[in-house]
Amino acid sequence: VQLQASGGGLVQAGGSLRLSCAASIRAFSSYAMGWFRQAPGKEREFVAAISWSGGTTYYSDSVKGRFTISRDNAKNTVYLQMNSLKPEDTAIYYCAADEFGSGSDYDVEYAHWGQGTQVTVSS
């Protein structure tokens, strides 16, 4: 299983970015997918998760209403649309896969992780 995150970059506060995570997984639709982030000097934290079908989504309180997670099972890809970005969203963003999961905010539930993509929001 390989996960390749992309789409990070430098953006001004209030701007938007769309992250993508391409998965090399034979049965991608069997996996719940999640996004986590880690800021310098801080622990990794949950951002969003989506069930295998895409029918259920979960968000941390800090991003609810600003970020949207989605997936395209035909393309083996999960997305994170990030709007109204704030400087405190600055972090490395990681995608993760949880086989047979339904979507979780606990990082220990995810067996597979991507390499991360840097998001920097300037004030």
C-alpha positions as CSV (number, residue, x, y, z in Angstrom):
1,V,0.0,0.0,0.0
2,Q,1.4,3.4,-1.0
3,L,-0.2,6.8,-0.4
4,Q,1.0,9.9,-2.2
5,A,-0.2,13.2,-0.9
6,S,0.1,16.3,-3.0
7,G,-1.3,19.8,-3.4
8,G,0.3,21.6,-0.5
9,G,1.9,25.0,-0.8
10,L,2.0,28.6,0.5
11,V,-1.2,30.5,0.6
12,Q,-2.4,33.7,2.2
13,A,-4.9,33.6,5.1
14,G,-8.4,33.4,3.7
15,G,-7.2,31.4,0.7
16,S,-7.9,27.9,-0.4
17,L,-5.9,24.7,-1.3
18,R,-7.0,21.3,-2.4
19,L,-5.0,18.3,-1.2
20,S,-5.0,15.0,-3.0
21,C,-3.9,11.6,-1.9
22,A,-3.5,9.0,-4.6
23,A,-3.6,5.4,-3.2
24,S,-1.9,2.4,-4.7
25,I,-4.4,0.0,-3.2
26,R,-6.1,-2.9,-5.0
27,A,-9.4,-2.6,-3.1
28,F,-9.4,1.1,-2.3
29,S,-13.1,1.1,-1.7
30,S,-12.5,-1.2,1.3
31,Y,-10.6,1.5,3.1
32,A,-11.7,4.4,5.2
33,M,-9.4,7.4,4.6
34,G,-8.3,10.1,6.9
35,W,-6.3,13.3,6.9
36,F,-4.1,14.3,9.8
37,R,-1.7,17.2,10.3
38,Q,1.3,18.0,12.4
39,A,2.5,21.5,13.1
40,P,6.1,22.2,14.3
41,G,6.5,21.4,18.0
42,K,3.0,19.9,18.2
43,E,1.6,16.4,18.2
44,R,-0.2,15.0,15.1
45,E,-3.9,15.8,15.1
46,F,-6.9,14.5,13.3
47,V,-8.4,16.7,10.6
48,A,-11.0,14.7,8.7
49,A,-12.0,11.2,7.7
50,I,-14.3,9.6,5.2
51,S,-15.9,6.1,5.2
52,W,-15.2,3.6,2.4
53,S,-18.3,4.6,0.5
54,G,-17.9,8.3,1.0
55,G,-21.3,8.4,2.7
56,T,-20.0,9.4,6.1
57,T,-17.5,12.1,6.9
58,Y,-16.0,13.4,10.2
59,Y,-14.2,16.6,11.0
60,S,-12.3,18.1,13.8
61,D,-14.0,21.1,15.4
62,S,-11.1,23.3,14.3
63,V,-11.8,22.7,10.5
64,K,-15.5,22.0,10.5
65,G,-17.3,24.2,8.0
66,R,-14.0,25.2,6.3
67,F,-12.6,21.9,5.1
68,T,-14.3,19.2,3.0
69,I,-13.1,15.6,2.6
70,S,-14.2,13.6,-0.4
71,R,-13.1,10.6,-2.4
72,D,-13.3,9.2,-5.9
73,N,-13.1,5.4,-5.7
74,A,-12.7,5.1,-9.4
75,K,-9.5,7.1,-9.2
76,N,-8.2,5.7,-5.9
77,T,-8.0,9.2,-4.6
78,V,-9.1,11.1,-1.6
79,Y,-9.3,14.9,-1.4
80,L,-9.2,17.6,1.2
81,Q,-10.7,20.9,0.1
82,M,-9.5,23.6,2.5
83,N,-11.1,27.0,2.4
84,S,-10.8,30.1,4.6
85,L,-7.4,29.0,5.6
86,K,-5.8,30.4,8.8
87,P,-2.2,30.7,9.9
88,E,-2.9,28.0,12.5
89,D,-3.7,25.6,9.7
90,T,0.0,25.6,8.9
91,A,1.3,22.0,9.2
92,I,2.4,19.0,7.3
93,Y,-0.7,17.1,6.2
94,Y,-0.8,13.4,6.0
95,C,-3.3,11.0,4.5
96,A,-3.9,7.6,6.0
97,A,-5.8,4.4,5.1
98,D,-7.8,2.2,7.4
99,E,-8.8,-1.2,5.9
100,F,-12.4,-2.1,6.6
101,G,-12.7,1.0,8.8
102,S,-15.6,3.3,8.9
103,G,-13.6,6.5,9.5
104,S,-11.9,7.3,12.8
105,D,-10.2,10.3,14.4
106,Y,-7.7,8.0,16.1
107,D,-4.4,7.7,14.3
108,V,-3.7,4.3,15.7
109,E,-6.6,2.9,13.6
110,Y,-4.7,3.7,10.4
111,A,-2.1,1.2,9.3
112,H,-1.0,3.0,6.2
113,W,0.4,6.5,5.9
114,G,1.6,8.8,3.1
115,Q,4.7,11.0,3.2
116,G,2.9,14.3,3.9
117,T,2.6,17.6,2.1
118,Q,3.4,21.0,3.6
119,V,0.7,23.6,3.9
120,T,1.8,27.1,4.9
121,V,-0.7,29.9,5.5
122,S,0.7,33.4,5.8
123,S,-1.0,36.1,7.8
